[in-house]
Each structure stands twice: as C-alpha cells, then as structure tokens.
Amino acid sequence: MTIKIERDHSRFKQIVRGKIRENLRKYVTHGEMIGRRGGDLVSIPLPQLDVPHFRYGKNGSGGVSQGDGEPGTPVGPGQQGSGNGQAGADPGAHILEVEVTLDELAAILGNELQLPRIEPKGRANITQLKSRYTSVRRSGPESLRHFKRTYMEALRRQISSNSYVPDNPRVVPIREDKRYRAWDPVEQPEANAAIIYMMDVSGSMTDEQKAIVRTAAFWLDTWLRSQYDGVETRYIIHDAAAKEVDEHTFYHTRESGGTRISSAYRVCADLMAREFPTSEWNIYCFQFSDGDNWGEDNERSLELLRQTLLPNVNLFCYGQVESPYGSGEYLRSLQHAFRDQEEKLVVAEIDSKDAIYDALKCFLGKGV
C-alpha cells in the first residue's frame, strides 16, 4: 500500500510540474507566485485536476436515429429558458494550490528557457573549514553536555549493577556517565554571488513599470540562488542622485526629479569595492530604467560602465521598460557604444509584462 501511495504521489508531482511548464509564460507574465512565497516554498494556483470518468446522458430523451425528425433538427438537447433563471447550486471550476520548492521552480525555469549552468569563479573552488557537532566524547564543558546520552549511560550502568529500582526509578549520573557533544571540522565549498539591482525612480517610472521590475527580479533571484550556495542582494535607486536602500523602499519609492544614471553606477562601484571584492564574489548587476537620462550624463555613464563596472562583474543586464514619459534613448546609446562587442553586457526591451519571459532568456542565456 505504501509503495502504491508513493507511486501515485510521484505521478501527481509529475502532472503538477507538467502543468507549471505549460503555464510558465503566464506565471512569469503576471507574477502569480510572488505573493504566495513563504520560506523555501512557493504556492502555485493550478486548475483543479479531476480524475477522468464517463458522463452519461438522459435516458429516453431521444438522440441519433431515435424517433421522427426533420432536416436541420438539432441532435442534442437544445437550449431552454431565457437565461434569467435563479442561481444554480452546482459547483464551479476550482483552483488547486500546490507547493513547490524554489529549487524545483528554478529547474523548470532553466529547462523551459534552456538556460546553461553557471560556472562560478573566485571562491567557488575554495573550501572553508567549518565546525559541526557530529560526535560525542567523555570530556568537555558542561555547556556541551549531552543530556540524553548521559542519562542513557547512567541508566545502563545502574541496570547492569542491579542498583536500578523500578518502583523508585531514580537515575543519578556520575562522572563516568557524562557525555559531551564534540565537533569535527568539515570542508564546505563556497560559491558566493552578489546581485545588485539598480532602478530609476524618477517621475517617469510608474507603478506599472515597477511591477514589471519586481516580477523580473523574482525570477532572476530564483535562478541565481539555485546556482550558488550563498547569495547577497543589494538595491540602489536613483533619480538625479543615487543611494542604497532596502527591498521595500526599492519597489515603493517614487521621486519627481531628473535622471542621472551615472550616480547609480558610482554607488554600485563603491558598494562592490567595499563589500564584494571581485576576486572572491560572482557579481550580477541588473539595471532597470525607462531610458530617460540627462543628455550630458550619457557619456559619463557609458565611461563608468566601460572602465569600472564591466571589468569587475560576471554579467551586467540593462532592462528598458517602456514608459509613456521616458525617451528610451539610453538603450540606443548602449547599443551604439558597445555594438554587441561586450559579452558581459546584455540589453533587453521590456515594453510590457508579456516581454518579461523573453527578457529573462536574454539576460540569463549566456550563463556567465
């Protein structure tokens, strides 16, 4: 019985994964899962999966080759009534919510987008010794005394010496009974990655554009965290000036000033130099903007990108979201300045939520 249940459960998980794959573009587009994330699990709404069964018609109600009929007479039962009847009592379509791990979600994303596996650099090939309490010994500090093992040793000693009285089950450990937790050094590989998000929050960026950025960032996080053991995330917002902020501020701040993209690049460069040495960290930068930049700042921004950021990152992705107020000029400046010669730089236009899926494949397709 247990084997059959496990087989049925495995089959059900396969069906669920198949449904997720079929509807992945829809989930990516509308951000169905972001609000259902908890810990390492994501709750996904799926249509109710019903067991196939026969459905019988009404007996004696006529049908093909039964009774008299005229040409053009409908074969099946016709519509009755005007549609203004009372509310029905039958259940409607149900939605089933299933939970999958972020690792499973990342695997589905990688398979569907045909994403290559990432080869980490720097500390990815370095091992660090960490202590884990994996054994027990006879000596040690009282703070590490293993109560259960000590009790069992005392009980075993009293039973073997016939000093244990069942009517008065009192177990008193002596020095020889005490056991203590002990640690052993364990080699643990490190593969550290840093994700730095930069977003224009000037008045031309609307809430709709920020929703696109939030959805894209969720999937970028999901994939990169599946590739690395440790991931740090930082957020930078800017209008004419830039600053590092927390996640909530990143998605909910809106300013009304002008735009200087170079200010975000300077904050990003300072952050990398201070917290993420490029010899030890795999750094991924994702910038989102509507492409509206102060004219004289374009050359300064491109120079910072070429001289300071690109030489020190694994990947720099620029996503230009379409805004009714932005000019979109910066993407053309990037394409003209680099002319697809810089393999670390990837640009994508995200004109609507429907374009998020293709932007993800564009950003992550190189696997660097």
Beta strands, then each sheet from edge to edge (+ up, - down):
strand 1: 37-38
strand 2: 41-47
strand 3: 95-101
strand 4: 126-137
strand 5: 180-190
strand 6: 192-200
strand 7: 230-238
strand 8: 242-245
strand 9: 282-289
strand 10: 315-321
strand 11: 345-350
sheet 1: 1+ 2- 3+
sheet 2: 4+ 5-
sheet 3: 8+ 7- 6- 9- 10- 11-
end
